[in-house]
Amino acid sequence: MSNVKNYTEQGGEKTVIGGTLEILDGAQVTGLFTPAAFQADSTASDIAGLVSDFNALLAKLQAAGLMETE
């Protein structure tokens, strides 16, 4: 039995992370995530405006695939 927590299976088709994956400053992860569209800071002065800004943020997260839709 092996005590290796992180390994790549033979052939390189699958990498298993059983320990900690640390991504250092300056590193880049490509191909996994689609960034959400920019959402400006809210300048709402009432609840209705805040709801509108929040719903715009939710829509952008859904469009980027970072949050499931109904």
Phi and psi restraints in degrees (range 20) as a CNS / XPLOR table:
assign (resid 1 and name C) (resid 2 and name N)
       (resid 2 and name CA) (resid 2 and name C) 1.0 -101.2 20.0 2
assign (resid 2 and name N) (resid 2 and name CA)
       (resid 2 and name C) (resid 3 and name N) 1.0 149.6 20.0 2
assign (resid 2 and name C) (resid 3 and name N)
       (resid 3 and name CA) (resid 3 and name C) 1.0 -104.1 20.0 2
assign (resid 3 and name N) (resid 3 and name CA)
       (resid 3 and name C) (resid 4 and name N) 1.0 16.0 20.0 2
assign (resid 3 and name C) (resid 4 and name N)
       (resid 4 and name CA) (resid 4 and name C) 1.0 -77.1 20.0 2
assign (resid 4 and name N) (resid 4 and name CA)
       (resid 4 and name C) (resid 5 and name N) 1.0 124.1 20.0 2
assign (resid 4 and name C) (resid 5 and name N)
       (resid 5 and name CA) (resid 5 and name C) 1.0 -93.9 20.0 2
assign (resid 5 and name N) (resid 5 and name CA)
       (resid 5 and name C) (resid 6 and name N) 1.0 -29.9 20.0 2
assign (resid 5 and name C) (resid 6 and name N)
       (resid 6 and name CA) (resid 6 and name C) 1.0 -115.4 20.0 2
assign (resid 6 and name N) (resid 6 and name CA)
       (resid 6 and name C) (resid 7 and name N) 1.0 125.7 20.0 2
assign (resid 6 and name C) (resid 7 and name N)
       (resid 7 and name CA) (resid 7 and name C) 1.0 -159.8 20.0 2
assign (resid 7 and name N) (resid 7 and name CA)
       (resid 7 and name C) (resid 8 and name N) 1.0 159.2 20.0 2
assign (resid 7 and name C) (resid 8 and name N)
       (resid 8 and name CA) (resid 8 and name C) 1.0 -110.9 20.0 2
assign (resid 8 and name N) (resid 8 and name CA)
       (resid 8 and name C) (resid 9 and name N) 1.0 128.8 20.0 2
assign (resid 8 and name C) (resid 9 and name N)
       (resid 9 and name CA) (resid 9 and name C) 1.0 -68.8 20.0 2
assign (resid 9 and name N) (resid 9 and name CA)
       (resid 9 and name C) (resid 10 and name N) 1.0 157.2 20.0 2
assign (resid 9 and name C) (resid 10 and name N)
       (resid 10 and name CA) (resid 10 and name C) 1.0 -55.1 20.0 2
assign (resid 10 and name N) (resid 10 and name CA)
       (resid 10 and name C) (resid 11 and name N) 1.0 133.2 20.0 2
assign (resid 10 and name C) (resid 11 and name N)
       (resid 11 and name CA) (resid 11 and name C) 1.0 95.7 20.0 2
assign (resid 11 and name N) (resid 11 and name CA)
       (resid 11 and name C) (resid 12 and name N) 1.0 -14.6 20.0 2
assign (resid 11 and name C) (resid 12 and name N)
       (resid 12 and name CA) (resid 12 and name C) 1.0 75.5 20.0 2
assign (resid 12 and name N) (resid 12 and name CA)
       (resid 12 and name C) (resid 13 and name N) 1.0 10.7 20.0 2
assign (resid 12 and name C) (resid 13 and name N)
       (resid 13 and name CA) (resid 13 and name C) 1.0 -76.9 20.0 2
assign (resid 13 and name N) (resid 13 and name CA)
       (resid 13 and name C) (resid 14 and name N) 1.0 -21.1 20.0 2
assign (resid 13 and name C) (resid 14 and name N)
       (resid 14 and name CA) (resid 14 and name C) 1.0 -143.5 20.0 2
assign (resid 14 and name N) (resid 14 and name CA)
       (resid 14 and name C) (resid 15 and name N) 1.0 130.3 20.0 2
assign (resid 14 and name C) (resid 15 and name N)
       (resid 15 and name CA) (resid 15 and name C) 1.0 -115.2 20.0 2
assign (resid 15 and name N) (resid 15 and name CA)
       (resid 15 and name C) (resid 16 and name N) 1.0 131.4 20.0 2
assign (resid 15 and name C) (resid 16 and name N)
       (resid 16 and name CA) (resid 16 and name C) 1.0 -109.3 20.0 2
assign (resid 16 and name N) (resid 16 and name CA)
       (resid 16 and name C) (resid 17 and name N) 1.0 127.7 20.0 2
assign (resid 16 and name C) (resid 17 and name N)
       (resid 17 and name CA) (resid 17 and name C) 1.0 -111.5 20.0 2
assign (resid 17 and name N) (resid 17 and name CA)
       (resid 17 and name C) (resid 18 and name N) 1.0 105.5 20.0 2
assign (resid 17 and name C) (resid 18 and name N)
       (resid 18 and name CA) (resid 18 and name C) 1.0 -105.1 20.0 2
assign (resid 18 and name N) (resid 18 and name CA)
       (resid 18 and name C) (resid 19 and name N) 1.0 -10.6 20.0 2
assign (resid 18 and name C) (resid 19 and name N)
       (resid 19 and name CA) (resid 19 and name C) 1.0 -106.7 20.0 2
assign (resid 19 and name N) (resid 19 and name CA)
       (resid 19 and name C) (resid 20 and name N) 1.0 -139.8 20.0 2
assign (resid 19 and name C) (resid 20 and name N)
       (resid 20 and name CA) (resid 20 and name C) 1.0 -103.6 20.0 2
assign (resid 20 and name N) (resid 20 and name CA)
       (resid 20 and name C) (resid 21 and name N) 1.0 134.1 20.0 2
assign (resid 20 and name C) (resid 21 and name N)
       (resid 21 and name CA) (resid 21 and name C) 1.0 -102.4 20.0 2
assign (resid 21 and name N) (resid 21 and name CA)
       (resid 21 and name C) (resid 22 and name N) 1.0 112.7 20.0 2
assign (resid 21 and name C) (resid 22 and name N)
       (resid 22 and name CA) (resid 22 and name C) 1.0 -109.0 20.0 2
assign (resid 22 and name N) (resid 22 and name CA)
       (resid 22 and name C) (resid 23 and name N) 1.0 123.8 20.0 2
assign (resid 22 and name C) (resid 23 and name N)
       (resid 23 and name CA) (resid 23 and name C) 1.0 -107.0 20.0 2
assign (resid 23 and name N) (resid 23 and name CA)
       (resid 23 and name C) (resid 24 and name N) 1.0 114.2 20.0 2
assign (resid 23 and name C) (resid 24 and name N)
       (resid 24 and name CA) (resid 24 and name C) 1.0 -79.2 20.0 2
assign (resid 24 and name N) (resid 24 and name CA)
       (resid 24 and name C) (resid 25 and name N) 1.0 159.3 20.0 2
assign (resid 24 and name C) (resid 25 and name N)
       (resid 25 and name CA) (resid 25 and name C) 1.0 -54.2 20.0 2
assign (resid 25 and name N) (resid 25 and name CA)
       (resid 25 and name C) (resid 26 and name N) 1.0 135.8 20.0 2
assign (resid 25 and name C) (resid 26 and name N)
       (resid 26 and name CA) (resid 26 and name C) 1.0 91.6 20.0 2
assign (resid 26 and name N) (resid 26 and name CA)
       (resid 26 and name C) (resid 27 and name N) 1.0 -14.4 20.0 2
assign (resid 26 and name C) (resid 27 and name N)
       (resid 27 and name CA) (resid 27 and name C) 1.0 -77.3 20.0 2
assign (resid 27 and name N) (resid 27 and name CA)
       (resid 27 and name C) (resid 28 and name N) 1.0 159.5 20.0 2
assign (resid 27 and name C) (resid 28 and name N)
       (resid 28 and name CA) (resid 28 and name C) 1.0 -129.8 20.0 2
assign (resid 28 and name N) (resid 28 and name CA)
       (resid 28 and name C) (resid 29 and name N) 1.0 139.7 20.0 2
assign (resid 28 and name C) (resid 29 and name N)
       (resid 29 and name CA) (resid 29 and name C) 1.0 -110.4 20.0 2
assign (resid 29 and name N) (resid 29 and name CA)
       (resid 29 and name C) (resid 30 and name N) 1.0 122.3 20.0 2
assign (resid 29 and name C) (resid 30 and name N)
       (resid 30 and name CA) (resid 30 and name C) 1.0 -116.4 20.0 2
assign (resid 30 and name N) (resid 30 and name CA)
       (resid 30 and name C) (resid 31 and name N) 1.0 152.0 20.0 2
assign (resid 30 and name C) (resid 31 and name N)
       (resid 31 and name CA) (resid 31 and name C) 1.0 80.3 20.0 2
assign (resid 31 and name N) (resid 31 and name CA)
       (resid 31 and name C) (resid 32 and name N) 1.0 0.0 20.0 2
assign (resid 31 and name C) (resid 32 and name N)
       (resid 32 and name CA) (resid 32 and name C) 1.0 -104.4 20.0 2
assign (resid 32 and name N) (resid 32 and name CA)
       (resid 32 and name C) (resid 33 and name N) 1.0 -34.3 20.0 2
assign (resid 32 and name C) (resid 33 and name N)
       (resid 33 and name CA) (resid 33 and name C) 1.0 -127.3 20.0 2
assign (resid 33 and name N) (resid 33 and name CA)
       (resid 33 and name C) (resid 34 and name N) 1.0 145.7 20.0 2
assign (resid 33 and name C) (resid 34 and name N)
       (resid 34 and name CA) (resid 34 and name C) 1.0 -106.9 20.0 2
assign (resid 34 and name N) (resid 34 and name CA)
       (resid 34 and name C) (resid 35 and name N) 1.0 120.3 20.0 2
assign (resid 34 and name C) (resid 35 and name N)
       (resid 35 and name CA) (resid 35 and name C) 1.0 -67.0 20.0 2
assign (resid 35 and name N) (resid 35 and name CA)
       (resid 35 and name C) (resid 36 and name N) 1.0 146.4 20.0 2
assign (resid 35 and name C) (resid 36 and name N)
       (resid 36 and name CA) (resid 36 and name C) 1.0 -74.1 20.0 2
assign (resid 36 and name N) (resid 36 and name CA)
       (resid 36 and name C) (resid 37 and name N) 1.0 152.4 20.0 2
assign (resid 36 and name C) (resid 37 and name N)
       (resid 37 and name CA) (resid 37 and name C) 1.0 -62.0 20.0 2
assign (resid 37 and name N) (resid 37 and name CA)
       (resid 37 and name C) (resid 38 and name N) 1.0 153.8 20.0 2
assign (resid 37 and name C) (resid 38 and name N)
       (resid 38 and name CA) (resid 38 and name C) 1.0 -59.8 20.0 2
assign (resid 38 and name N) (resid 38 and name CA)
       (resid 38 and name C) (resid 39 and name N) 1.0 137.7 20.0 2
assign (resid 38 and name C) (resid 39 and name N)
       (resid 39 and name CA) (resid 39 and name C) 1.0 -124.4 20.0 2
assign (resid 39 and name N) (resid 39 and name CA)
       (resid 39 and name C) (resid 40 and name N) 1.0 116.2 20.0 2
assign (resid 39 and name C) (resid 40 and name N)
       (resid 40 and name CA) (resid 40 and name C) 1.0 -65.9 20.0 2
assign (resid 40 and name N) (resid 40 and name CA)
       (resid 40 and name C) (resid 41 and name N) 1.0 154.4 20.0 2
assign (resid 40 and name C) (resid 41 and name N)
       (resid 41 and name CA) (resid 41 and name C) 1.0 -58.6 20.0 2
assign (resid 41 and name N) (resid 41 and name CA)
       (resid 41 and name C) (resid 42 and name N) 1.0 144.0 20.0 2
assign (resid 41 and name C) (resid 42 and name N)
       (resid 42 and name CA) (resid 42 and name C) 1.0 -71.6 20.0 2
assign (resid 42 and name N) (resid 42 and name CA)
       (resid 42 and name C) (resid 43 and name N) 1.0 137.2 20.0 2
assign (resid 42 and name C) (resid 43 and name N)
       (resid 43 and name CA) (resid 43 and name C) 1.0 -118.3 20.0 2
assign (resid 43 and name N) (resid 43 and name CA)
       (resid 43 and name C) (resid 44 and name N) 1.0 22.4 20.0 2
assign (resid 43 and name C) (resid 44 and name N)
       (resid 44 and name CA) (resid 44 and name C) 1.0 -60.1 20.0 2
assign (resid 44 and name N) (resid 44 and name CA)
       (resid 44 and name C) (resid 45 and name N) 1.0 141.3 20.0 2
assign (resid 44 and name C) (resid 45 and name N)
       (resid 45 and name CA) (resid 45 and name C) 1.0 -111.9 20.0 2
assign (resid 45 and name N) (resid 45 and name CA)
       (resid 45 and name C) (resid 46 and name N) 1.0 -0.1 20.0 2
assign (resid 45 and name C) (resid 46 and name N)
       (resid 46 and name CA) (resid 46 and name C) 1.0 -148.6 20.0 2
assign (resid 46 and name N) (resid 46 and name CA)
       (resid 46 and name C) (resid 47 and name N) 1.0 171.5 20.0 2
assign (resid 46 and name C) (resid 47 and name N)
       (resid 47 and name CA) (resid 47 and name C) 1.0 -62.5 20.0 2
assign (resid 47 and name N) (resid 47 and name CA)
       (resid 47 and name C) (resid 48 and name N) 1.0 -41.1 20.0 2
assign (resid 47 and name C) (resid 48 and name N)
       (resid 48 and name CA) (resid 48 and name C) 1.0 -60.5 20.0 2
assign (resid 48 and name N) (resid 48 and name CA)
       (resid 48 and name C) (resid 49 and name N) 1.0 -41.7 20.0 2
assign (resid 48 and name C) (resid 49 and name N)
       (resid 49 and name CA) (resid 49 and name C) 1.0 -66.1 20.0 2
assign (resid 49 and name N) (resid 49 and name CA)
       (resid 49 and name C) (resid 50 and name N) 1.0 -38.4 20.0 2
assign (resid 49 and name C) (resid 50 and name N)
       (resid 50 and name CA) (resid 50 and name C) 1.0 -66.3 20.0 2
assign (resid 50 and name N) (resid 50 and name CA)
       (resid 50 and name C) (resid 51 and name N) 1.0 -40.4 20.0 2
assign (resid 50 and name C) (resid 51 and name N)
       (resid 51 and name CA) (resid 51 and name C) 1.0 -61.6 20.0 2
assign (resid 51 and name N) (resid 51 and name CA)
       (resid 51 and name C) (resid 52 and name N) 1.0 -42.1 20.0 2
assign (resid 51 and name C) (resid 52 and name N)
       (resid 52 and name CA) (resid 52 and name C) 1.0 -62.5 20.0 2
assign (resid 52 and name N) (resid 52 and name CA)
       (resid 52 and name C) (resid 53 and name N) 1.0 -45.7 20.0 2
assign (resid 52 and name C) (resid 53 and name N)
       (resid 53 and name CA) (resid 53 and name C) 1.0 -63.2 20.0 2
assign (resid 53 and name N) (resid 53 and name CA)
       (resid 53 and name C) (resid 54 and name N) 1.0 -42.4 20.0 2
assign (resid 53 and name C) (resid 54 and name N)
       (resid 54 and name CA) (resid 54 and name C) 1.0 -65.1 20.0 2
assign (resid 54 and name N) (resid 54 and name CA)
       (resid 54 and name C) (resid 55 and name N) 1.0 -42.6 20.0 2
assign (resid 54 and name C) (resid 55 and name N)
       (resid 55 and name CA) (resid 55 and name C) 1.0 -64.5 20.0 2
assign (resid 55 and name N) (resid 55 and name CA)
       (resid 55 and name C) (resid 56 and name N) 1.0 -33.9 20.0 2
assign (resid 55 and name C) (resid 56 and name N)
       (resid 56 and name CA) (resid 56 and name C) 1.0 -64.5 20.0 2
assign (resid 56 and name N) (resid 56 and name CA)
       (resid 56 and name C) (resid 57 and name N) 1.0 -40.5 20.0 2
assign (resid 56 and name C) (resid 57 and name N)
       (resid 57 and name CA) (resid 57 and name C) 1.0 -63.9 20.0 2
assign (resid 57 and name N) (resid 57 and name CA)
       (resid 57 and name C) (resid 58 and name N) 1.0 -45.1 20.0 2
assign (resid 57 and name C) (resid 58 and name N)
       (resid 58 and name CA) (resid 58 and name C) 1.0 -60.1 20.0 2
assign (resid 58 and name N) (resid 58 and name CA)
       (resid 58 and name C) (resid 59 and name N) 1.0 -42.0 20.0 2
assign (resid 58 and name C) (resid 59 and name N)
       (resid 59 and name CA) (resid 59 and name C) 1.0 -62.3 20.0 2
assign (resid 59 and name N) (resid 59 and name CA)
       (resid 59 and name C) (resid 60 and name N) 1.0 -39.3 20.0 2
assign (resid 59 and name C) (resid 60 and name N)
       (resid 60 and name CA) (resid 60 and name C) 1.0 -69.6 20.0 2
assign (resid 60 and name N) (resid 60 and name CA)
       (resid 60 and name C) (resid 61 and name N) 1.0 -36.9 20.0 2
assign (resid 60 and name C) (resid 61 and name N)
       (resid 61 and name CA) (resid 61 and name C) 1.0 -65.5 20.0 2
assign (resid 61 and name N) (resid 61 and name CA)
       (resid 61 and name C) (resid 62 and name N) 1.0 -40.3 20.0 2
assign (resid 61 and name C) (resid 62 and name N)
       (resid 62 and name CA) (resid 62 and name C) 1.0 -66.9 20.0 2
assign (resid 62 and name N) (resid 62 and name CA)
       (resid 62 and name C) (resid 63 and name N) 1.0 -43.0 20.0 2
assign (resid 62 and name C) (resid 63 and name N)
       (resid 63 and name CA) (resid 63 and name C) 1.0 -63.5 20.0 2
assign (resid 63 and name N) (resid 63 and name CA)
       (resid 63 and name C) (resid 64 and name N) 1.0 -31.5 20.0 2
assign (resid 63 and name C) (resid 64 and name N)
       (resid 64 and name CA) (resid 64 and name C) 1.0 -81.7 20.0 2
assign (resid 64 and name N) (resid 64 and name CA)
       (resid 64 and name C) (resid 65 and name N) 1.0 -6.7 20.0 2
assign (resid 64 and name C) (resid 65 and name N)
       (resid 65 and name CA) (resid 65 and name C) 1.0 80.3 20.0 2
assign (resid 65 and name N) (resid 65 and name CA)
       (resid 65 and name C) (resid 66 and name N) 1.0 16.2 20.0 2
assign (resid 65 and name C) (resid 66 and name N)
       (resid 66 and name CA) (resid 66 and name C) 1.0 -91.7 20.0 2
assign (resid 66 and name N) (resid 66 and name CA)
       (resid 66 and name C) (resid 67 and name N) 1.0 -6.1 20.0 2
assign (resid 66 and name C) (resid 67 and name N)
       (resid 67 and name CA) (resid 67 and name C) 1.0 -148.8 20.0 2
assign (resid 67 and name N) (resid 67 and name CA)
       (resid 67 and name C) (resid 68 and name N) 1.0 135.3 20.0 2
assign (resid 67 and name C) (resid 68 and name N)
       (resid 68 and name CA) (resid 68 and name C) 1.0 -68.3 20.0 2
assign (resid 68 and name N) (resid 68 and name CA)
       (resid 68 and name C) (resid 69 and name N) 1.0 149.4 20.0 2
assign (resid 68 and name C) (resid 69 and name N)
       (resid 69 and name CA) (resid 69 and name C) 1.0 -92.0 20.0 2
assign (resid 69 and name N) (resid 69 and name CA)
       (resid 69 and name C) (resid 70 and name N) 1.0 170.6 20.0 2
